[in-house]
Amino acid sequence: MIKNEIEFILNDNLIKIKDIDTNVTVLNYLRSNKKLTGTKEGCASGDCGACTAVTAELNNNKLTYKSINTCITFLYNLHGKQLITVENIGKDKLHPVQQSMIDNDGSQCGFCTPGFVMAMFGMYKNKIKPTNNNIDEYLAGNLCRCTGYKSIKNAARKMYSYGRNDKFTKNKKITIKLLKSINKNDVIIDNNKKKFYIPSNLNNLIKETQKLSKFKFLSGGTDLTLEVTKQNKEINSLIYLGNNKDLNYINIKNNYLHVGAATPINDLIPKLKNIYPSFADMFYRYGSIQIRNVATIGGNLASASPIGDCSPALLALNSSLLIQGKIQREVHINKFFKSYRKTTLKNKEFIKEIKIPIFKNCIFKCYKISKRFDDDISSVFVAFLLNLKKNLIIDMNIAFGGMAATPKLASKTQKFLIGKKFNYNNIHISKKIIENDFNPLSDMRASSQYRNIVSQNLLERFYLEVKNNRSETIN
């Protein structure tokens, strides 16, 4: 049975919605419809964290807490979840994270404070040890122009001293019961000539996709939502993949890592750390924890951005994609990107799975160059896969983002290096060859000259790091 409304828990109350515009963000719903104005708008693009709230989802009868940017999350994405706002965590008495912020002078003007509190609340509910690195990771998506961060980090460091259990721990059975009461059938919202479809499984997704026309697939929405919040566009028809369990999985089989296209990046990182640690580490710079909690590799690939950080890494690793339409087909990633923002995806097709080969006794390394260290778009991105035996280059992939209209292999440079000794002289010669592989544009992020120089320097950096530290070798 298809439903015509979504259900979610807003703080403590079960909410049902069907008559609100499908382009409304969670932030605007909270502020305009529910008058919960503690959640702020700073950037409307997921950069500043002032809009941070926390969702709770039911997985294997346990609650999983995730901080999100409400400014770039569509309201109907909340189906089947609990949304917790800053007003609720201290409704009866101050939450430990709030008390710690007060006692450690973590707030000045106060505008960013609710977002920091909710980011810390996400850390608190996930029982994250408050080390300096963990605090930096959980707060990297929040900006403050007043405090200089020291007092906020002190508050995060000391928050557990105010108690390790809160009212959400006490009420978790009630929350679980409410979430279980939500019907998980398909949902179709039809409001003012706009549609929002939430398929409950893969079969229904395939079936309905063939019926509809002129729609856009939505997963995390960290890119697509910007069309509404920054470009003032209207998206008339959306198919939401974020709740589809048939697209959310990670399996290892036959020396391949199989990743469902709607799997959140944060769920993937622990697996990648054991296989390709450099790839996993890149994601900490790819986006804040709020972004990584909802963003997916499938969405990153489908957007076809020439500076999408996943694409060059997957290209260097010889990955392939399972494309789903009426029938399923497999496409090597080197044939997936056709031109700027254009892919081999046909009408009514979507990415079902990313297949990543697990190479043994190889060296994989990727580098991201951007103006900001955290949460910024790359000026240049490169990934290297090196098969080295007795200092001879048996095989080598060098994949760049930001150097062409699509993610691209440095094919001439690879051809020169394969079969050569892995020494400084050959790397030095290849630095000149790489100029013939690319003719990058100049734009707001970097000039063509800068990109050319950086691409050469990254090749030398990779050589020096491999020579001096073989820790990246995959055993």
Secondary structure, DSSP 8 states (H G I E B T S, - for coil): --BSSEEEEETTEEEEE-SS-TT-BHHHIIIIIS--TTS--S-SSSSS-TTEEEEEEEETTEEEEEEEEGGGSBGGGGTT-EEE-HHHHTSSS--HHHHHHHHTT--SS-SSHHHHHHHHHHHHHTT----HHHHHHHHTT---SSS-SHHHHHHHHHGGGG-S--HHHHTHHHHHHHHHTS--S-EEEEETTEEEEE-SSHHHHHHHHHH--S-EEESS-TTTTHHHHTT-----EEEE-TT-GGG--EEEETTEEEEETT-BHHHHHHHHHHH-HHHHHHHHHHS-HHHHTT-BHHHHHHTT-TT-SHHHHHHHTT-EEEEESSSEEEEEGGGTEEETTEES--TT-EEEEEEEE--SS-EEEEEEE-SSSSS---SEEEEEEEEEETTEEEEEEEEEESSSSS-EE-HHHHHHHTTSB-SHHHHHHHHHHGGGT------SS--HHHHHHHHHHHHHHHHHHHHH-GGGB--
